Amino acid sequence: MDNSIVFAFFPLITLLFYIAPIVFIVWFLLRILKLQREKNEILKDISDKLTKR
């Protein structure tokens, strides 16, 4: 590879290092929200079954 091609990719790599943590944090927060919704649905089902008694 020519050195100019390698140096041309450096800005893209640094941009990737800035974007990757943001993407990971957003994915992690969405995952937590999904798990919390599932837990709330399960707890609601349990609560409904207990109130039917």
Secondary structure as UniProt FT lines:
FT   HELIX           3..52
//
